[in-house]
Every structure is written in structure tokens, then in C-alpha cells.
Amino acid sequence: MTIAEAQKDVDEWIKTIGVKYFSELTNMAILTEEVGELARIMARKYGDQSFKAGEKEDSMADEMADVLWVLICLANQTGVNLTAALQKNIEKKTNRDALRHQQNAKLK
């Protein structure tokens, strides 16, 4: 699935099953919530915290998908073409950081 296809599929789902998009502000709050859920899993899996009894250790992919879903909703609502935005962002980073990371002693 391409990013464009994902944007189309999410839009179709929202309009047929989800009834309509939540407001942009609500979706921004939901995005923050979903990132927090992903952060909780990361802190337990890769950080110093341990999983609580009953917590799922294997839900990281699902939480990442939740983050992506809400980000796509926000892009659709605000008219952002994520494919074009990502391509432009990669170009920006390539131009800006062409030598930066290679010269970073911390990364060697």
C-alpha cells in the first residue's frame, strides 16, 4: 500500500463506517494520546520500566498503526498530500544533513 492509497482508504473508511472525521483539534488530542500509548510500550520494552500484569507486550505495531491512522486523518482533513510532504522532507534532510551525521563523532 502506498501512502496515497492509505490516505484514500482511511478517507473512505471515515466516510462510510466512521460517519465523519472528528474535528482537527480532537484528532490532534487523539494523536497525542496514541503517541503516549506507543511511548509507554517503548519505555517498557526498551527502557527501564517493566510491563505491568496484564499489559500486552506485543501491541507496539498496533500502536504505531494507530498513530499513523490519526496522522493520516489529520492530513486528509487539512489537505496535506503525505507522499509529497515526505518526499520534500527527505530532500530537505538530505540537503541539510549531507555531511552532518557523517561528521558527528557521537555516531562513530
C-alpha positions as a printed NumPy array, in Angstrom:
array([[  0.   ,   0.   ,   0.   ],
       [  1.318,   3.415,  -0.899],
       [  0.875,   6.472,   1.281],
       [ -1.622,   7.862,  -1.243],
       [ -3.598,   4.617,  -1.114],
       [ -3.563,   4.753,   2.685],
       [ -4.909,   8.302,   2.626],
       [ -7.675,   7.209,   0.233],
       [ -8.531,   4.082,   2.254],
       [ -8.722,   5.996,   5.538],
       [-10.893,   8.668,   3.914],
       [-13.233,   6.015,   2.504],
       [-13.449,   4.262,   5.891],
       [-14.198,   7.504,   7.707],
       [-16.944,   8.437,   5.24 ],
       [-18.606,   5.006,   5.182],
       [-18.023,   3.438,   8.596],
       [-16.8  ,   6.269,  10.792],
       [-19.608,   8.621,   9.642],
       [-17.35 ,  11.712,   9.582],
       [-13.974,  12.962,  10.733],
       [-13.579,  14.132,  14.299],
       [-12.569,  17.788,  14.451],
       [ -8.932,  18.592,  13.748],
       [ -8.39 ,  19.584,  17.365],
       [ -9.932,  16.34 ,  18.621],
       [ -7.746,  14.341,  16.227],
       [ -4.669,  16.237,  17.425],
       [ -5.535,  15.25 ,  21.   ],
       [ -6.111,  11.645,  19.903],
       [ -2.752,  11.655,  18.086],
       [ -1.062,  12.8  ,  21.277],
       [ -2.831,  10.045,  23.208],
       [ -1.768,   7.386,  20.696],
       [  1.86 ,   8.572,  20.746],
       [  1.716,   8.316,  24.541],
       [  0.488,   4.726,  24.314],
       [  3.363,   3.906,  21.972],
       [  5.811,   5.658,  24.318],
       [  4.552,   3.546,  27.237],
       [  5.303,   0.348,  25.321],
       [  8.716,   1.613,  24.208],
       [  9.617,   2.588,  27.787],
       [  8.777,  -0.895,  28.997],
       [ 10.289,  -2.847,  26.113],
       [ 13.49 ,  -0.822,  25.575],
       [ 13.702,   1.354,  28.652],
       [ 13.966,   0.721,  32.362],
       [ 10.302,   0.131,  33.141],
       [  8.734,  -3.316,  33.251],
       [  5.356,  -4.363,  31.925],
       [  2.511,  -4.361,  34.433],
       [  0.458,  -7.505,  34.958],
       [ -1.977,  -7.837,  32.083],
       [ -0.225,  -5.356,  29.796],
       [  0.295,  -6.593,  26.251],
       [  3.931,  -6.727,  25.229],
       [  3.176,  -7.316,  21.556],
       [  0.993,  -4.311,  20.776],
       [  3.732,  -1.995,  19.509],
       [  2.824,  -2.486,  15.828],
       [ -0.844,  -1.817,  16.579],
       [  0.021,   1.369,  18.47 ],
       [  2.229,   2.536,  15.587],
       [ -0.662,   1.871,  13.21 ],
       [ -2.963,   3.912,  15.477],
       [ -0.501,   6.823,  15.308],
       [ -0.319,   6.529,  11.522],
       [ -4.124,   6.311,  11.221],
       [ -4.723,   9.544,  13.126],
       [ -1.868,  11.303,  11.315],
       [ -3.472,  10.303,   8.01 ],
       [ -6.822,  11.615,   9.251],
       [ -5.23 ,  14.961,  10.062],
       [ -3.513,  15.074,   6.669],
       [ -6.78 ,  14.342,   4.898],
       [ -8.646,  16.963,   6.9  ],
       [ -6.076,  19.672,   6.267],
       [ -5.382,  18.889,   2.607],
       [ -1.85 ,  17.579,   3.094],
       [ -0.549,  15.147,   0.488],
       [  1.655,  12.985,   2.708],
       [  3.549,  11.478,  -0.232],
       [  4.613,  14.914,  -1.465],
       [  5.279,  16.13 ,   2.078],
       [  7.5  ,  13.146,   2.869],
       [  9.408,  13.462,  -0.395],
       [ 10.012,  17.16 ,   0.281],
       [ 11.07 ,  16.384,   3.859],
       [ 13.571,  13.736,   2.716],
       [ 15.027,  16.219,   0.224],
       [ 15.298,  18.878,   2.948],
       [ 17.094,  16.489,   5.301],
       [ 19.395,  15.256,   2.539],
       [ 20.462,  18.78 ,   1.634],
       [ 20.759,  19.992,   5.214],
       [ 22.438,  16.924,   6.677],
       [ 24.578,  15.711,   3.76 ],
       [ 27.707,  15.683,   5.936],
       [ 26.363,  16.478,   9.394],
       [ 25.799,  12.916,  10.626],
       [ 28.92 ,  11.541,   8.979],
       [ 30.971,  14.15 ,  10.833],
       [ 29.27 ,  13.514,  14.178],
       [ 31.795,  11.814,  16.451],
       [ 28.943,  10.556,  18.644],
       [ 27.739,   8.34 ,  15.809],
       [ 31.083,   6.643,  15.16 ]])
